[in-house]
Amino acid sequence: MTSAVGTRAAPAAGIDAAMVLETYRRHIGRGRARIAAMTGAAVEVASSGAHVWDSTGRRYLDCGGYGVFLLGHAHPEVTEAVIDQIRRHPMATRLLLEPTAATAAAALAEVTPEGLDYAHFVTSGAEATETAIKLARAHGKHVLVSTTGGYHGKTTGALALTAKPVFQDPFRPLLDSIHVPYGDASALEAVLAEHPGQACVVVEPVQGEGGVIVPPSGYLSRVQQLCRVHEAIFVLDEIQTGLGRLGSWWGADDERIRPDVLLVGKNLSGGVVPVAAAVATAHTYAPLDNDPFLHTSTFAGAPVAMAAAAAAVRIIARDGLVARAASLGERIRGLLEETLGGLRGDVVTDIRGRGLLLGVELADEALAGQLMLHLLEANVVVNHSLNAHRVVRLTPPAVMTDRDLDELHGALSTAARQLVRHATTHRKAIRRA
């Protein structure tokens, strides 16, 4: 398998893409199958670095992955750490001490803001959110406060933090929370003043699914200050932004803040094994510190996941991937401005982001869908934004090469030309109607 531009891996023997699509339709979900059919029903079967291959041998540059692949796909050292752990001891009894969990917790404590020393490992970001909610409840904080457009997972508790649930009435959250505008510290202050000593505040340093929304300078510091004044627990959701994605270790770093709970995920996996964590101060973590059975999960902190987490943190630090994300992000944003910036107005309304979390906002949802499809046709994978359908999101890996950047540049240039043609045709159709 090679990463050279324009080459193809050997087709995957025995993979029938049509049969995979039909199996999805019958046993996984018709809606998922419909979406796949719209994008060509490609079946991904292999990955390495910044690239993914489908069953025909076609290679894609992965600038999506929902923020998981800062280290790229199948990083050899993370993969080897996981394979070694599988051979020796993949799952734990949970009665005896397990050293890999200790190693991962210590590694994470080394890179989190000072004072965030206790890690509770789970298997997904939503579970990390649930951990934070339970810790808040254990401290008597029963009022959940979140921001409009925020996203913290799809479990019932996590959805209670979502101002506009992604599901319709039968699946609306059973818990209620108060939502304030993102970036508006005054609105938050008013809510906290009404609920002194009762609140748990959950925010993202940059909203990802909300459409890559960067808050005004000083916002996070003000949130922290307000939480302290009104005795609220401050939870910073860095599941998508943390461990280098923004060009800093954490979104908390720019304003030198320290939340009571830091949510970590996605990059913690090293792109190999799902794992997430809620990292807390000693005071906030005390309920779990005192009662280890208050919040547990059979598969949480499994040795195989801990091996991936410890390796991922070590490699990000050793290889300077945080600084790499900052510099690479500037170059990619420059490519976006060069290729799509000229379409600002009735096609593109904004290009924004930090580090390797970048968003292109289109004038409407249809144009956003067209941009995604045009890039996919040019062998580049990007993502939509769940709570902002007009925003196409790029979360590329920090291991992209200059050749990968050239490929992305070409794909963006082609997509820009096609967007112009699509927008022109659309305007003519409107005039005729």
C-alpha positions in Angstrom: 0.0 0.0 0.0 1.4 3.4 -0.9 0.5 7.0 -0.2 1.6 8.3 -3.6 -0.9 10.6 -5.3 -3.0 9.0 -7.9 -2.1 5.4 -7.0 -4.6 2.7 -6.0 -4.3 -0.1 -3.6 -5.3 -3.6 -4.8 -9.1 -4.1 -4.7 -10.2 -5.9 -1.6 -10.9 -9.5 -2.5 -14.3 -10.9 -1.6 -15.9 -7.4 -0.9 -19.2 -6.9 -2.8 -20.1 -3.3 -2.3 -23.7 -3.8 -3.5 -24.1 -6.6 -0.9 -22.7 -4.5 1.9 -25.2 -1.7 1.0 -28.1 -4.2 1.0 -26.9 -5.7 4.3 -26.9 -2.2 5.8 -30.4 -1.6 4.5 -31.7 -4.9 6.0 -29.8 -5.0 9.3 -28.3 -1.6 10.2 -30.7 1.0 8.9 -32.4 2.2 5.7 -31.6 5.8 6.5 -27.9 5.0 6.7 -28.1 3.0 3.5 -29.8 5.9 1.7 -27.1 8.3 2.7 -24.4 5.9 1.5 -26.1 5.5 -1.8 -26.2 9.2 -2.3 -22.4 9.3 -1.9 -21.6 6.4 -4.2 -21.9 3.6 -1.6 -18.1 3.3 -1.4 -16.9 0.7 1.2 -13.8 1.6 3.2 -11.6 -1.4 3.8 -8.1 -0.1 4.7 -6.3 3.0 6.1 -2.9 4.3 6.8 -1.7 7.8 7.8 -3.8 10.5 6.1 -5.4 8.0 3.7 -8.3 5.6 3.4 -8.9 3.0 0.7 -12.2 1.6 -0.6 -12.9 -1.9 -1.8 -12.0 -1.0 -5.4 -8.6 0.3 -4.4 -9.5 4.0 -4.7 -7.6 6.2 -2.2 -9.1 9.1 -0.3 -7.4 11.9 1.6 -9.2 11.9 5.0 -9.8 15.4 6.2 -12.9 14.2 8.1 -13.1 11.4 10.6 -15.0 13.7 13.1 -11.8 14.8 14.7 -10.5 11.4 15.7 -7.4 11.1 13.5 -4.9 13.7 14.6 -2.2 11.0 14.4 -3.7 9.6 11.2 -5.0 6.2 10.7 -3.3 3.1 12.1 -0.3 4.9 13.5 2.3 2.1 13.6 3.4 2.8 17.2 -0.2 3.0 18.6 -1.1 -0.1 16.6 1.9 -2.0 17.9 1.1 -1.0 21.5 -2.4 -2.3 21.1 -1.4 -5.5 19.4 1.2 -6.2 22.1 -1.5 -5.6 24.8 -4.0 -7.9 23.0 -1.4 -10.6 22.9 -0.7 -10.3 26.6 -3.8 -9.1 28.4 -6.6 -7.3 26.4 -9.3 -7.2 29.0 -9.1 -6.9 32.8 -10.9 -8.7 35.7 -11.4 -5.2 37.2 -10.8 -6.7 40.7 -7.0 -6.6 40.5 -4.9 -3.5 39.7 -4.0 -3.1 36.0 -0.8 -1.2 35.2 -1.8 0.0 31.7 -4.6 2.1 33.2 -2.2 3.6 35.7 0.2 4.5 32.9 -2.5 6.1 30.7 -3.8 8.1 33.7 -0.4 9.4 34.6 0.4 10.3 30.9 -2.9 12.3 30.7 -2.3 14.1 34.0 1.2 15.2 32.7 -0.4 17.1 29.8 -3.7 18.5 31.3 -3.9 21.8 33.0 -2.4 21.8 36.5 -4.6 20.3 39.1 -6.5 18.0 36.8 -5.1 14.9 38.3 -7.8 12.3 38.4 -9.0 10.4 35.2 -12.1 8.3 34.8 -11.8 6.4 31.6 -14.7 5.4 29.4 -15.2 4.3 25.8 -16.9 7.3 24.3 -17.3 11.0 24.5 -20.9 10.8 25.5 -20.0 8.6 28.4 -17.4 11.2 29.5 -20.2 13.7 29.5 -22.3 11.3 31.6 -19.5 11.1 34.1 -19.3 14.8 34.4 -23.1 15.1 34.9 -23.0 12.4 37.6 -20.1 14.1 39.4 -22.1 17.4 39.3 -25.2 15.6 40.8 -23.0 14.1 43.5 -22.0 17.6 44.5 -25.6 18.7 44.6 -25.5 20.6 41.3 -28.9 19.7 39.6 -29.2 22.5 37.1 -27.4 21.8 33.8 -26.4 24.9 31.9 -25.1 24.6 28.3 -24.9 26.7 25.2 -27.0 26.9 22.1 -25.4 24.9 19.3 -23.3 22.9 21.7 -22.8 19.2 21.3 -21.9 16.7 24.0 -23.1 13.3 22.8 -26.3 11.5 22.1 -27.1 9.6 25.3 -30.1 10.9 27.2 -28.0 12.8 29.7 -25.8 14.3 27.1 -28.8 15.3 24.9 -30.2 17.2 27.9 -27.3 19.6 27.2 -28.4 20.1 23.6 -30.5 23.2 22.9 -31.8 21.8 19.6 -32.0 18.0 20.0 -31.0 16.1 16.8 -33.9 13.7 17.4 -37.6 14.4 17.2 -40.2 14.2 20.0 -40.1 10.4 20.7 -36.4 10.7 21.5 -36.2 14.0 23.2 -34.1 14.0 26.3 -35.8 13.1 29.6 -33.7 15.6 31.5 -34.1 19.4 31.2 -31.3 22.0 31.1 -30.9 25.7 30.6 -29.3 26.9 27.4 -27.6 30.3 26.9 -26.1 31.8 23.8 -22.5 30.6 23.1 -20.0 33.4 23.7 -22.5 35.5 25.8 -21.1 35.6 29.3 -23.7 38.1 30.4 -26.5 35.6 29.6 -24.7 32.9 31.6 -24.2 35.3 34.5 -27.9 35.9 34.7 -28.7 32.2 34.8 -26.1 31.4 37.4 -27.3 34.3 39.6 -30.8 32.6 39.6 -29.3 29.3 40.7 -26.5 30.0 43.1 -24.6 26.8 44.2 -26.9 24.6 42.0 -25.4 24.7 38.5 -23.1 22.6 36.3 -21.9 24.6 33.3 -20.8 22.7 30.2 -19.1 24.5 27.3 -16.7 23.8 24.4 -13.7 26.0 23.8 -14.7 26.0 20.1 -18.0 24.5 19.0 -17.4 21.7 16.6 -20.8 20.3 15.6 -22.2 23.8 16.2 -20.3 24.8 13.0 -16.8 25.6 14.2 -17.8 28.6 16.2 -14.9 30.4 17.9 -15.9 32.4 21.0 -14.7 36.0 21.7 -11.4 36.5 23.4 -11.8 36.2 27.2 -15.0 34.3 27.1 -13.7 31.1 28.7 -11.9 33.0 31.5 -15.2 34.8 32.2 -17.1 31.5 32.3 -14.6 30.2 34.8 -14.8 33.3 36.9 -18.7 33.2 36.9 -18.7 29.5 37.9 -16.4 30.3 40.9 -18.5 33.3 42.0 -21.8 31.3 41.8 -20.3 28.0 43.1 -21.1 26.2 39.8 -19.1 23.2 38.5 -17.3 24.1 35.3 -17.0 21.4 32.7 -14.9 22.1 29.6 -15.8 19.7 26.8 -12.6 19.1 24.8 -13.6 15.8 23.3 -13.1 17.2 19.8 -10.7 20.1 20.5 -8.2 18.6 23.0 -4.8 16.9 22.6 -3.6 19.3 19.9 -6.5 19.7 17.6 -6.6 23.5 18.0 -2.9 23.9 17.7 -2.5 24.0 21.5 -2.7 21.1 23.9 -6.1 22.3 25.0 -8.6 25.0 24.1 -8.2 26.0 27.8 -4.5 26.9 27.3 -4.9 30.2 25.5 -6.6 31.8 28.5 -4.8 29.7 31.0 -8.0 28.4 32.6 -8.5 25.2 34.6 -12.0 23.7 34.6 -13.3 21.5 37.3 -13.8 18.7 34.8 -12.1 18.3 31.4 -13.7 16.0 28.9 -11.2 14.2 26.6 -11.8 11.8 23.7 -11.3 11.3 19.9 -7.5 12.0 19.7 -7.0 10.0 22.9 -7.7 6.9 20.8 -4.7 7.4 18.6 -7.1 6.6 15.8 -6.9 2.9 16.8 -9.2 2.0 19.8 -12.2 4.0 21.1 -11.4 5.6 24.4 -12.4 8.8 26.3 -12.1 10.3 29.8 -13.3 12.8 32.3 -10.3 14.3 34.0 -11.1 16.2 37.3 -9.6 18.1 40.2 -9.3 16.3 43.5 -12.2 18.2 45.0 -14.6 17.5 42.1 -13.5 13.9 41.8 -14.0 13.2 45.5 -17.3 11.3 45.1 -15.7 8.8 42.8 -12.5 8.8 44.8 -14.4 7.8 47.9 -16.7 5.3 46.3 -15.1 3.5 43.3 -18.4 1.7 42.5 -20.5 4.9 42.2 -19.9 5.1 38.4 -18.5 2.1 36.6 -18.6 0.3 33.3 -17.4 -3.2 32.4 -15.4 -2.2 29.4 -14.2 1.2 30.7 -10.5 1.4 31.1 -9.9 -1.9 29.3 -6.1 -2.6 29.0 -6.3 -2.6 25.2 -7.8 0.9 25.2 -5.4 2.2 27.8 -2.5 1.0 25.7 -3.8 3.1 22.8 -4.4 6.2 25.1 -0.9 6.1 26.7 0.8 5.7 23.3 -1.3 8.5 21.7 -0.4 11.0 24.4 3.3 10.0 24.3 3.5 10.3 20.5 1.7 13.7 20.4 4.2 15.1 22.8 7.3 13.4 21.4 6.6 14.3 17.7 5.6 17.9 18.3 2.1 17.3 16.8 0.6 20.2 18.7 2.9 22.7 17.1 2.5 20.8 13.8 -1.3 21.2 14.0 -0.9 24.9 14.5 1.4 25.4 11.5 -0.5 23.0 9.3 -3.8 24.5 10.2 -2.5 27.9 9.0 -1.5 26.5 5.7 -4.8 24.7 5.1 -6.8 27.8 6.1 -4.7 29.6 3.5 -5.7 27.0 0.9 -9.3 27.5 1.8 -9.1 31.2 1.5 -7.2 30.9 -1.9 -9.7 28.5 -3.4 -13.1 29.4 -1.7 -12.5 32.8 -0.3 -13.3 34.4 -3.7 -16.8 32.9 -3.5 -17.7 34.9 -0.4 -21.2 36.3 -0.9 -23.9 34.2 -2.3 -21.9 30.9 -2.2 -19.5 31.0 0.8 -20.4 33.2 3.8 -17.4 32.4 6.1 -14.2 30.5 6.6 -13.1 30.1 10.2 -11.5 27.9 12.8 -8.4 27.2 14.9 -5.6 24.8 14.2 -6.9 21.7 12.5 -10.6 22.3 13.3 -11.7 24.4 10.3 -15.2 25.2 8.9 -16.5 26.6 5.6 -20.0 28.1 5.9 -22.0 28.0 2.8 -25.0 30.2 1.9 -27.4 27.3 2.3 -27.6 23.6 3.1 -27.7 22.5 -0.5 -24.4 24.2 -1.3 -22.8 22.6 1.7 -23.9 19.2 0.5 -22.6 20.0 -3.0 -19.2 21.0 -1.6 -19.0 17.7 0.4 -19.9 15.7 -2.7 -17.5 17.6 -5.0 -14.6 17.0 -2.6 -15.5 13.3 -2.3 -15.5 13.0 -6.1 -12.0 14.5 -5.9 -11.0 11.8 -3.3 -11.2 14.1 -0.2 -13.3 13.2 2.8 -14.8 16.0 4.9 -17.7 16.1 7.4 -20.9 18.1 7.8 -21.7 19.8 11.1 -24.6 18.1 13.0 -26.0 21.3 14.5 -25.1 23.6 11.6 -26.0 22.1 8.3 -24.5 24.9 6.2 -21.1 24.3 7.6 -18.6 21.8 6.1 -16.0 20.8 8.6 -12.4 19.8 8.1 -10.5 18.0 10.8 -7.4 16.7 9.0 -4.6 14.8 10.6 -1.4 16.5 11.8 0.6 13.9 9.8 -0.3 15.3 6.4 2.6 15.8 4.0 3.3 18.5 1.5 2.1 16.1 -1.2 -1.2 15.7 0.7 -1.5 19.5 0.8 -1.0 19.7 -2.9 -3.7 17.1 -3.4 -6.1 19.0 -1.1 -5.3 22.2 -3.0 -6.3 20.6 -6.3 -9.5 19.1 -4.9 -10.5 22.4 -3.4 -9.8 24.2 -6.6 -11.9 21.7 -8.6 -14.8 21.9 -6.0 -14.8 25.7 -6.1 -15.3 25.7 -9.9 -18.1 23.2 -9.6 -19.7 25.2 -6.8 -19.8 28.3 -9.0 -21.5 26.3 -11.8 -24.0 24.8 -9.4 -24.8 28.2 -7.9 -25.2 29.8 -11.3 -27.6 27.0 -12.5 -29.5 27.3 -9.2 -30.0 31.0 -9.6 -31.2 30.6 -13.2 -33.7 28.0 -12.1 -35.1 30.4 -9.4 -35.4 33.2 -12.0 -37.3 30.9 -14.4 -39.6 29.8 -11.6 
